[in-house]
Amino acid sequence: MCFSATASLTSSAILATTGATALYVNKYHHQRWFVALPLIFGAQQAAEGMVWLTLQNSLLQQWHLAAVIAFISVAFVIWPAWIPGAILHMETAKNRKLGLRVCQGMGLFFAVVALYVIATGRPRSEIVGQCLNYSFEKNTASFFPPNMHAVFYFDPPLD
């Protein structure tokens, strides 16, 4: 919720409650990864709420880097690896499982690269207009073509 701390933290509470309830009532072990999605998204929204708070309150500034790292780690490390794995756990058709393994392999590759960039690139965030803008002080992924993330997120550049 790229609008405010209140929006992020409210959505976090709703998502976490929904995810915890879904995990509790789900009886099928092979669906657990998928059912956990709202819980993970709730954690991501809590991290973004903390990013907002650390930017708006100087008393919380020492927590800014940790909040930024938590948010972008979910976005670029956990999601690319988790989503294909969650679907793979539910799939029963062997031919589709192969495709999902390829997707999960790509996601794991992207997650490892993203982890490296997060660890070495000095991530930061700032408020731009009504949104948060995440960036890095150092370009530690210069070996990647520009906008490579668009391939994994199917997000074409708007240039």
C-alpha positions as CSV (number, residue, x, y, z in Angstrom):
1,M,0.0,0.0,0.0
2,C,2.1,2.8,-1.3
3,F,-0.1,5.5,0.2
4,S,0.8,5.9,3.9
5,A,1.9,4.1,7.1
6,T,-1.8,3.7,8.1
7,A,-2.7,2.1,4.8
8,S,0.2,-0.3,5.0
9,L,-0.2,-1.3,8.6
10,T,-4.0,-1.7,8.3
11,S,-3.6,-3.9,5.3
12,S,-0.9,-5.8,7.1
13,A,-3.2,-6.5,10.0
14,I,-6.0,-7.7,7.7
15,L,-3.7,-9.8,5.6
16,A,-1.9,-11.4,8.6
17,T,-5.2,-12.3,10.3
18,T,-6.6,-13.7,7.0
19,G,-3.4,-15.7,6.4
20,A,-3.2,-17.1,10.0
21,T,-6.9,-18.1,9.8
22,A,-6.4,-19.7,6.4
23,L,-3.4,-21.7,7.7
24,Y,-5.3,-22.8,10.8
25,V,-8.4,-24.0,8.9
26,N,-6.6,-25.5,5.9
27,K,-6.5,-29.3,6.1
28,Y,-4.4,-30.0,3.0
29,H,-0.7,-30.1,3.6
30,H,0.1,-29.7,-0.1
31,Q,-1.7,-26.3,-0.1
32,R,0.2,-24.8,2.9
33,W,2.7,-22.8,0.8
34,F,-0.1,-21.3,-1.2
35,V,-2.4,-20.6,1.8
36,A,0.5,-18.8,3.5
37,L,0.6,-16.1,0.8
38,P,-1.6,-13.5,2.7
39,L,0.6,-14.0,5.8
40,I,3.7,-13.2,3.9
41,F,2.1,-10.3,2.1
42,G,1.0,-9.0,5.5
43,A,4.6,-9.2,6.7
44,Q,5.7,-7.2,3.6
45,Q,3.0,-4.6,4.3
46,A,4.1,-4.3,7.9
47,A,7.7,-3.7,6.7
48,E,6.5,-1.0,4.3
49,G,4.5,0.6,7.1
50,M,7.7,0.7,9.1
51,V,9.5,2.3,6.1
52,W,6.8,5.0,6.1
53,L,7.2,5.5,9.9
54,T,11.0,5.7,9.8
55,L,10.8,8.3,7.1
56,Q,8.3,10.4,8.9
57,N,9.6,10.2,12.5
58,S,13.3,11.0,13.2
59,L,13.1,9.0,16.4
60,L,12.7,5.8,14.4
61,Q,15.4,6.6,11.8
62,Q,17.7,3.9,13.2
63,W,15.2,1.3,12.0
64,H,14.9,2.6,8.4
65,L,17.5,0.4,6.8
66,A,16.1,-2.7,8.4
67,A,12.6,-1.9,7.3
68,V,13.7,-1.2,3.7
69,I,15.7,-4.5,3.6
70,A,12.7,-6.4,5.0
71,F,10.3,-4.9,2.4
72,I,12.5,-5.4,-0.7
73,S,13.7,-8.8,0.5
74,V,10.1,-10.1,0.4
75,A,9.5,-8.4,-3.0
76,F,12.7,-9.6,-4.7
77,V,13.9,-12.6,-2.8
78,I,10.9,-14.4,-1.3
79,W,8.2,-13.8,-3.9
80,P,10.1,-15.0,-7.0
81,A,11.0,-18.3,-5.2
82,W,7.9,-18.8,-3.2
83,I,5.1,-18.4,-5.7
84,P,6.3,-21.1,-8.2
85,G,7.0,-23.4,-5.3
86,A,3.6,-22.8,-3.8
87,I,1.9,-23.7,-7.1
88,L,4.3,-26.6,-7.6
89,H,3.3,-28.2,-4.3
90,M,-0.3,-28.2,-5.4
91,E,0.2,-29.4,-9.0
92,T,-0.4,-33.1,-9.8
93,A,0.2,-33.2,-13.6
94,K,3.8,-34.2,-14.3
95,N,4.2,-32.2,-17.5
96,R,3.1,-29.0,-15.7
97,K,5.3,-29.8,-12.8
98,L,8.3,-29.6,-15.1
99,G,7.3,-26.1,-16.3
100,L,6.8,-25.0,-12.7
101,R,10.3,-26.4,-11.7
102,V,11.8,-24.2,-14.5
103,C,9.9,-21.2,-13.2
104,Q,11.0,-22.0,-9.6
105,G,14.6,-22.3,-10.8
106,M,14.4,-18.9,-12.5
107,G,12.8,-17.5,-9.4
108,L,15.6,-18.9,-7.2
109,F,18.2,-17.6,-9.5
110,F,16.6,-14.1,-9.4
111,A,16.3,-14.4,-5.6
112,V,20.0,-15.2,-5.2
113,V,21.0,-12.2,-7.4
114,A,18.6,-10.0,-5.6
115,L,20.0,-11.1,-2.3
116,Y,23.5,-10.1,-3.5
117,V,22.3,-6.7,-4.7
118,I,20.4,-6.0,-1.4
119,A,23.5,-7.1,0.6
120,T,26.0,-5.0,-1.4
121,G,24.0,-2.1,-2.9
122,R,23.0,-0.1,0.1
123,P,19.2,0.0,-0.4
124,R,17.3,3.1,0.5
125,S,13.8,4.6,0.3
126,E,12.3,8.0,0.0
127,I,8.9,9.5,-0.3
128,V,8.2,10.8,-3.8
129,G,4.8,12.4,-4.1
130,Q,2.4,10.1,-2.3
131,C,4.5,6.9,-2.8
132,L,7.7,5.3,-1.6
133,N,10.6,5.0,-4.0
134,Y,13.1,2.3,-3.4
135,S,16.6,2.5,-4.9
136,F,20.2,1.5,-4.2
137,E,23.2,3.8,-3.5
138,K,25.5,1.4,-5.4
139,N,24.8,-0.4,-8.7
140,T,26.2,-3.9,-7.7
141,A,24.2,-5.7,-10.5
142,S,25.8,-4.0,-13.5
143,F,26.4,-7.4,-14.9
144,F,22.6,-7.6,-15.5
145,P,20.9,-5.8,-18.4
146,P,18.8,-2.8,-17.4
147,N,15.2,-3.7,-16.3
148,M,16.0,-7.4,-16.0
149,H,13.5,-7.6,-13.2
150,A,10.8,-6.9,-15.8
151,V,11.4,-10.4,-17.3
152,F,10.6,-12.0,-13.9
153,Y,7.7,-9.7,-13.0
154,F,6.4,-9.4,-16.5
155,D,6.6,-5.6,-15.9
156,P,7.6,-3.8,-19.1
157,P,9.5,-0.5,-18.7
158,L,7.4,2.6,-19.2
159,D,10.1,4.6,-21.0
